[in-house]
Amino acid sequence: MTSSAKPVRVGVVGLGTVGSGVVRLLVESADHITRQAGRPILVERAVCRDPARDRGLRLPADRVSTDIGTVSRDSSISVAALLVGGLEPARSMMVELLENGKDVVTANKALLAEHGPELFELARRKGRSIAFEAAVAGGIPIVAAIGECLAANRIESIRGILNGTSNFILSKMEEDGAGYAEVLQLAQAKGYAEADPAMDVDGTDATQKLAILAHLAFGVWVPWGEIPRTGIEGVDSDLMSHAAELGYRIRLVAVASRSDGKLAMRVAPTLVKIGTPLAETRGAFNAVSIVGDAVGRMFFHGLGAGQMPTASAVVADIIDTVVGRAAITFRTTGVLDADSPAARISGIDMTEKHFLRVCVNDRPGVLSRITGILGEHGISIASVIQHDPSGAAGGVVPLVIMTHACGTTAIQKAVAHIDASDVVSGRSVCLSVLDD
């Protein structure tokens, strides 16, 4: 088909950063997109909170309004791009669009993580599709990779850096030796972090994305709130230095693995070995490592946020919807199906090395006390770093320990035991360690 074919008319709901980028791509790259889709894709209507605001877009004023009904009730529009964040009114908008027969493309990971089964079931009842590549890793085509390209594989594990804001903060702290609060302010000034950065830095954003990825990979639905998560607020420049001394960097890593039908998941700051792909993922980039039983380990890397990378994924989903690929994938993969088995994260151990920083009182016998507690819990030690305590505040010094591989349950019990002892000042820090 060529540009003489009947055009497809699209409604864009939300003209923020991503929505404006989507309109810009559809208008400015119209010829290329027509070739990819086999027919023209036209922005018929747009909805936003402030239609009068100048966004530098080539949209006639009478095509932009505050009323979603201009999209949902327009029978000429077959595809809607829902680019509004949060849960409400995004959920109500999604329902209205589906009820009125629109295929929907969205970048809203919070909406899918919270209401995915309900919304996907509604779409199936209405014979419509929902495409959401941009909701998980920005411009990285990870949803298509898992749902289509790796369909012959049984996925064994996923590891990923899924939040560009936290990755920018951690890599900048490492590079500049700066503190968390200082780098957070820089991230906000550059537009990488919101005025309220909580969902990025406390691990919520990455956890919601992991829930969606795990469903795609393992075919079970895990409520994202049940996934253990730890944010990056407790990472300081001293931790960065200790990790570097041992040959590691610290990244916020999302992990999901399956073994013997059991599922283990978490999002937490993690030591990753310098020279490995996750360790070399810097700035506002995302990265995902997947292990399939047939293909082995595969690695995906790219910008996980920002206007045009995310807009690229949205427009790709629009094209897939227009040509019919999205409908086939949606119908055949069972993604977020209401009948998908619900799953709880099992208590299985992830057997890994661990990094432990304990702030101890500088007096004889402390080291043997700490190592003795670790030994009681069956944990062997690979290395210990204890710098010259001269000048240490209040006679408290950091003791840095790298363990050999052990189960997460054992290390958690050992750390609780250590923190309850009278030789420790404050809470210890325990991070998992990835060497590959």
Long-range contacts (C-beta under 8 A, 24 or more apart in sequence): 1-38, 1-39, 2-34, 2-38, 2-39, 3-31, 3-34, 3-39, 3-40, 5-38, 5-39, 5-40, 6-39, 7-39, 7-40, 7-41, 7-42, 8-37, 8-39, 8-40, 8-41, 8-42, 8-78, 8-79, 8-322, 9-42, 9-44, 9-74, 9-76, 9-77, 9-78, 9-79, 10-41, 10-42, 10-43, 10-44, 10-77, 10-78, 10-79, 10-80, 10-81, 10-318, 11-43, 11-44, 11-45, 11-46, 11-47, 11-70, 11-71, 11-72, 11-74, 11-77, 11-79, 11-80, 11-81, 11-102, 12-43, 12-45, 12-46, 12-47, 12-80, 12-81, 12-83, 13-46, 13-47, 13-68, 13-71, 13-80, 13-81, 13-82, 13-83, 13-84, 13-93, 13-97, 14-47, 14-48, 14-81, 14-82, 14-83, 14-84, 14-85, 15-46, 15-47, 15-48, 15-55, 15-57, 15-64, 15-83, 16-48, 16-83, 16-84, 16-85, 17-307, 18-83, 18-107, 18-134, 18-307, 18-310, 18-311, 18-314, 19-46, 19-48, 19-81, 19-83, 20-55, 20-56, 20-57, 20-307, 21-307, 21-308, 21-310, 21-311, 21-314, 22-81, 22-83, 22-311, 22-314, 22-315, 22-318, 23-57, 23-59, 24-57, 24-311, 25-308, 25-311, 25-312, 25-315, 26-315, 26-318, 27-57, 27-58, 27-59, 33-315, 33-319, 36-319, 37-319, 37-322, 37-323, 38-322, 38-323, 39-322, 41-318, 41-319, 41-322, 44-74, 44-76, 44-77, 45-70, 45-71, 45-74, 45-77, 47-71, 68-93, 68-96, 68-97, 69-96, 71-97, 71-102, 72-96, 72-97, 72-99, 72-100, 72-102, 73-100, 77-102, 78-102, 78-103, 79-103, 79-104, 79-105, 79-318, 79-321, 79-322, 80-104, 80-105, 81-105, 81-106, 81-314, 81-318, 82-106, 82-108, 83-107, 83-108, 83-314, 84-108, 85-110, 86-110, 86-111, 87-111, 87-114, 87-115, 91-115, 91-119, 94-119, 94-130, 95-119, 95-122, 98-122, 98-123, 98-126, 98-128, 98-130, 99-126, 101-126, 101-128, 102-128, 103-128, 103-129, 103-130, 103-131, 103-321, 103-326, 103-327, 104-128, 104-129, 104-130, 104-131, 105-130, 105-131, 105-132, 105-134, 105-314, 105-317, 105-318, 105-321, 105-326, 106-130, 106-131, 106-132, 106-134, 106-135, 107-132, 107-134, 107-135, 107-310, 107-313, 107-314, 108-132, 108-135, 109-135, 109-136, 109-205, 109-208, 109-209, 109-212, 110-199, 110-205, 110-208, 112-208, 112-212, 112-336, 113-207, 113-208, 113-209, 113-211, 113-212, 113-224, 114-208, 114-224, 116-212, 116-215, 116-221, 116-336, 117-221, 117-336, 117-337, 117-338, 117-340, 118-338, 119-336, 120-335, 120-336, 120-337, 120-338, 121-337, 121-338, 123-330, 124-330, 124-331, 124-337, 129-321, 129-326, 129-327, 129-329, 129-330, 129-331, 130-330, 131-317, 131-318, 131-320, 131-321, 131-326, 131-330, 132-212, 132-317, 133-313, 133-314, 133-316, 133-317, 134-310, 134-311, 134-313, 134-314, 134-317, 135-209, 135-212, 136-162, 136-209, 136-212, 136-213, 137-162, 137-209, 137-286, 137-288, 137-300, 137-302, 137-304, 138-164, 138-286, 138-302, 138-303, 138-304, 138-305, 138-306, 138-309, 138-310, 138-313, 139-302, 139-303, 139-304, 139-306, 139-308, 139-309, 139-310, 139-312, 139-313, 140-286, 140-288, 140-300, 140-301, 140-302, 140-303, 140-304, 140-313, 141-300, 141-313, 141-316, 142-213, 142-288, 142-300, 143-216, 144-329, 145-290, 145-298, 145-300, 146-213, 146-216, 146-217, 146-290, 147-216, 147-329, 147-333, 147-335, 148-329, 150-290, 150-292, 150-295, 150-298, 151-333, 152-294, 153-292, 153-293, 153-294, 153-295, 154-292, 154-293, 154-294, 155-217, 155-218, 155-258, 155-290, 155-291, 155-292, 155-293, 156-257, 156-258, 156-291, 156-292, 156-293, 157-255, 157-256, 157-257, 157-258, 157-290, 157-291, 158-210, 158-213, 158-214, 158-217, 158-254, 158-255, 158-256, 158-257, 158-288, 158-289, 158-290, 158-291, 159-253, 159-254, 159-255, 159-278, 159-288, 159-289, 159-434, 160-206, 160-209, 160-210, 160-213, 160-253, 160-254, 160-286, 160-287, 160-288, 160-289, 161-251, 161-252, 161-253, 161-254, 161-278, 161-281, 161-285, 161-286, 161-287, 161-288, 161-304, 162-205, 162-206, 162-209, 162-210, 162-213, 162-254, 162-267, 162-286, 162-288, 162-304, 163-200, 163-203, 163-205, 163-206, 163-209, 163-252, 163-286, 163-304, 164-192, 164-283, 164-284, 164-285, 164-286, 164-303, 164-304, 164-305, 164-306, 165-192, 165-193, 165-197, 165-200, 165-201, 165-205, 165-284, 165-305, 166-200, 166-201, 166-203, 166-206, 166-231, 166-232, 166-252, 167-251, 167-252, 167-281, 167-282, 167-283, 167-284, 167-285, 167-286, 167-304, 168-192, 168-193, 168-283, 168-284, 169-193, 169-201, 169-232, 170-232, 170-235, 170-249, 170-250, 170-251, 170-252, 170-269, 171-249, 171-251, 171-281, 171-282, 171-283, 172-283, 173-235, 173-237, 173-240, 174-240, 174-244, 174-249, 174-250, 175-282, 177-237, 177-240, 177-241, 178-237, 179-236, 179-237, 180-232, 180-233, 180-235, 180-236, 192-284, 192-305, 201-231, 201-232, 201-233, 202-229, 202-231, 202-233, 203-229, 203-230, 203-231, 203-232, 203-252, 203-267, 203-268, 204-229, 206-252, 206-254, 206-267, 207-254, 207-267, 209-254, 210-254, 210-255, 210-256, 210-265, 210-267, 212-336, 213-254, 213-256, 213-288, 214-256, 214-263, 214-265, 215-335, 215-336, 215-340, 216-333, 216-335, 217-256, 217-290, 218-256, 218-258, 218-263, 218-343, 219-334, 219-340, 219-341, 220-263, 220-340, 220-341, 220-342, 220-343, 221-336, 221-340, 221-341, 221-342, 221-343, 222-263, 222-265, 222-342, 222-343, 222-344, 222-345, 223-342, 226-344, 226-345, 227-265, 227-266, 227-267, 227-345, 228-265, 228-266, 228-267, 228-268, 228-345, 229-266, 229-267, 229-268, 230-266, 230-267, 230-268, 230-269, 231-269, 232-269, 234-269, 234-429, 235-269, 238-357, 238-398, 239-357, 239-429, 242-355, 242-357, 242-385, 242-398, 242-400, 243-271, 243-355, 244-274, 245-385, 245-400, 246-271, 246-355, 246-383, 246-385, 246-400, 246-402, 247-273, 247-274, 248-272, 248-273, 248-274, 248-279, 248-355, 248-433, 249-274, 249-279, 250-431, 251-278, 251-279, 251-281, 253-278, 253-434, 255-350, 257-350, 259-348, 260-348, 262-346, 262-348, 263-343, 263-345, 263-346, 264-345, 264-346, 264-348, 264-349, 264-350, 265-345, 266-350, 268-431, 268-432, 269-431, 270-431, 270-432, 270-433, 270-434, 271-355, 271-431, 271-432, 271-433, 271-434, 272-434, 273-433, 273-434, 273-435, 273-436, 276-434, 276-435, 276-436, 277-301, 278-434, 347-409, 349-407, 349-408, 349-409, 349-410, 350-407, 350-408, 350-432, 351-405, 351-406, 351-407, 352-405, 352-406, 352-408, 352-432, 352-433, 352-434, 353-382, 353-402, 353-403, 353-404, 353-405, 353-406, 353-432, 353-433, 353-435, 354-402, 354-403, 354-406, 354-411, 354-430, 354-431, 354-432, 354-433, 355-400, 355-401, 355-402, 355-403, 355-429, 355-430, 355-431, 355-432, 355-433, 356-400, 356-401, 356-402, 356-403, 356-411, 356-415, 356-428, 356-429, 356-430, 357-398, 357-399, 357-400, 357-401, 357-428, 357-429, 358-398, 358-399, 358-401, 358-418, 358-424, 358-428, 359-396, 359-397, 359-398, 359-399, 359-424, 359-425, 359-426, 359-428, 360-396, 360-397, 360-398, 360-399, 360-423, 360-424, 360-425, 361-395, 361-396, 361-423, 361-424, 361-425, 362-389, 362-392, 362-395, 362-396, 362-397, 363-395, 363-423, 366-399, 366-423, 367-399, 369-421, 369-423, 370-399, 370-401, 370-418, 370-421, 370-423, 371-401, 373-414, 373-417, 373-418, 373-421, 374-401, 374-403, 374-414, 374-418, 376-414, 376-417, 377-410, 377-411, 377-413, 377-414, 377-417, 378-406, 378-410, 379-403, 379-404, 379-406, 379-410, 379-411, 379-414, 380-404, 380-406, 394-425, 396-425, 402-433, 408-432
